[in-house]
Amino acid sequence: MTATHLMHSPGHIDPLPLPRQITPREDGRVDLIGLPRQRIAELFAEAGLDAKAAKLRAKQVFHWLYHRGVTDFKAMTDIAKTMHPWLAERFVIGRPEIVEAQQSTDGTRKWLLRTADGHDFEMVFIPDADRGTLCISSQVGCTLNCRFCRTGTMQLVRNLTPGEIVGQVMLARDALGEWPKGRMDGLDDAEDEGGYSADGRLLTNIVMMGMGEPLYNFDNVRDALRMMMDGDGLALSKRRITLSTSGVVPMMARAGEEIGVNLAVSLHAVSKKVRDEIVPLNRKYGIEELLEACSAYPGASNARRITFEYVMLKGRNDSDEDARELVRLIKRYKLPAKVNLIPFNPWPGAPYECSDEDRVRRFSKVIFEAGISAPVRTPRGRDIDAACGQLKTSAEKKSRAELERLWAEKQQALG
Ligand code: SF4
């Protein structure tokens, strides 16, 4: 593990995120991943190409980067060989470094990744019979302190750049062998076209549910997701991408308007008292305000329902009464909603236990009977700490006693 120097976060509820600055590469080269095509053309022009050549080269390079996944300029066969060293001297095709790759007995894969300036974060791939979901991170650490979440015991190190966010998808495609291998000269178009659709792919869906609160890194997340949806970029459908927030209410409408992907909300409780404890951001943006923002979320409909994530914590949020209140709230705000029930995934020092199986089933039944879908998620990758709420690099391991002490301090700070 790298020496990750964690900075202190300035507060615990809706703090001003004060992430570290990104350290530029020592060799001065610019990473092209995550840059819009227009910006690449500008960089090529600044480096000496005339405007027309810069535009053409940017188009070619962009295609190689996102449709072919090449990581070496020498592989760009429709660009003159003499240009390759010119490109390599000035630019790089970045990928987060893989520090460790683990595979669960259930097929779930987790990667510990490192940024070029030495900070670690995680990414998880969850294969299912009919889909493959990549859970990606938006920040190294997190400013929020959701109490069931292991990442919440880390402090924020820094925001991930658009390149580091898109880079996770690129890396997953590398690892899964999902780049089309056809030629660029149009002689094998059939294979080429087939390669760009979700059909037959292992990686079909993206969820921004890894480390961090995406809406606290809004600009970078927006730029990265746009690149993933760009037909000239990774060309993923917005219907296959989900952004998950703990409830940063003021940013939700912008997320709908400027990004437009599916929305998931970490709800986890239906009363102020319990949600204040589990998701402390609730003290800033309460449940009613949050649900109002959900009902105004652009693009939400019965065909594109909002997902409410609900972690099942024994004796805290799992009663029939809680389930009925959840139904009441969803109906009151007329939300096109589905509820994902997540059995709590324990981690060392966690202050909760998972609800009993019967209790989870009963809770789900109450919601289903009210006409709202509430599937119970099968925990995935628990044996490699890849399950929901378990992500945390080992940069900062704390004992149960230390976690309790920190928590008490935070409560005091909140008054
Ligand atoms: S659930 Fe998300 S927002 Fe909350 S602490 Fe964990 S990573 Fe941060």
Residues whose N, C-alpha, C, O or C-beta is under 5 A from the ligand:
A	BS01	SF4	C142 L144 N145 C146 C149 T151 G152 G210 M211 G212 E213 S246
